[in-house]
Amino acid sequence: MFRTILLAASACLLAGSVHAQQPANTFQPSNCDASIQGNQIALRPSCLRTAPTLRNALADLSVYLHTTNPDKLVSPGYAGPLEVEKLQQTVEQLLQKMDNASAGDVQFHFYALGDPDDKRPVQFGGYFTPVLEVSAKPTGAFQYPIYAKPADGTTRLPTRGEIMQGALRGKGLEIAWTNNPVDYYFMQVQGSGLIRYQDGRTQLLGFAGKNGYPYTSIGRYMQQQGYLRTGNLSNTAIRQWFKLNPGKADEVLAANQSFVFFQPTDEAVRSASGLPVVAGHTASVDPSIIPFGSILLAELPLRDNNGKIVQHEWRLLLATDRRADDKTAVRIGIYTGEGEAAKAAAARFFPAGRAFILQSGA
């Protein structure tokens, strides 16, 4: 169901926050003064602030939408409308607003993602470019190989469990060896990462391919086995469980047969669409649910170090990255940057909230 939203004159990064409150089923602002009339909302200039990185990202997205085959914006199974012109117009209107904040209100329709009867129908998660400690040779605790993809033409690639048992050992595919199989796993889920050698050198690794097996959520597996409580499937909870139960790591990791291969790259970190990632705004989505190039308005519940929701924040997100989902919910990942600070920021997102696809009212 499409509704209408009016953004008042200003640049277009939604920001600000308020203390936690129970989200309502209807679309209500939770962090700023606004005027609501029926299915229309006008956000005041105080709700918005400029962000050069977002402006640049929107410009890149505009080029992408004008030059990309529409078939690449969605994946098999997508059943919704795909109006590329509307996606383009939405980006253009946001750019115009950022370049001319005094031009007046700009109108959008918005589409609520997920079950409209659910107060928090969207599952959020932060993701980041991890820094993985490695060695150029297997030594000491550095015994877990990071693999490049086998040559094309291989009839059958092994499962994750088979690879963990040594199915690719000795084939010259090792890029480096790490001492942290859990962080390596999460780097695979995210599709790229930085490795840091013992002499301090760093190398960006990019996505090189997969082994062809379907993705399975290890969080869901851990829930089914009774390892984690229902509703507590965050990456933070999963990492903590691994620390307390190292002997079960192989069992849990092997539950996801999908395996990601890497390749060294000198390029900047990029999303699956090929666009540079922007901390705080690049969003990973399942393109069978949300087309690449969509502009999302998300209400993000943020929590403190104790897991308590302390505020909500509206934010514009650019759906340009891909995530593997188990189709049980609408899931959106939000890129937070590189390294430990980004890791901490990623952990602050509360798993459940609301999100809306913006569409030009032109």
Secondary structure by P-SEA (a helix, b strand, c coil): cbbbbbbcccccbbbbbccccccccccccccccccccccbbbbccccbbbbaaaaaaaaaaaaaaacccccccccccccccccaaaaaaaaaaaaaaaacccccbbbbbbbbcccccccccbbbbbbcbbbbbbbccccccccccccccccccccccccaaaaaacccccccccccccccaaaaaaaaaaccbbbbcccbbbbbbcccccccbbbbcaaaaaaaacccccccccaaaaaaaaaacccaaaaaaacccbbbbbbbbccccccccccccccccbbbccccccccccccccccccccccccccbbbbbbbbccbbbbbccccbbbbbbbcccaaaaaaaacccccbbbbbbbbcc
